[in-house]
């Protein structure tokens, strides 16, 4: 009988040891799960920043094309002003003669 009791105590201790190890593993898995969620949120932030950078690059390209259009119009106006000015000068000189 004492031997059976001793074996039973060893089994209970083994079961308790297994339960403690399982609790430790559960705690580690919880930490890992939380870390994984944090990692996913960080990845989403990086992806959002990357898409924002792409949007910024697109806006910059759009800005450059708009600036080219404005510059082209400015030079067209300058050319038109030169043509109108020279024609106007010719007309005025013909009138004053």
Buried (B, 14 or more C-beta within 10 A) or exposed (E): EEEEEEEEEEEEEEEEEEEEEEEEEEEEEEEEEEEEEEEEEEEEEEEEEEEEEEEEEEEEEEEEEEEEEEEEEEEEEEEEEEEEEEEEEEEEEEEEE
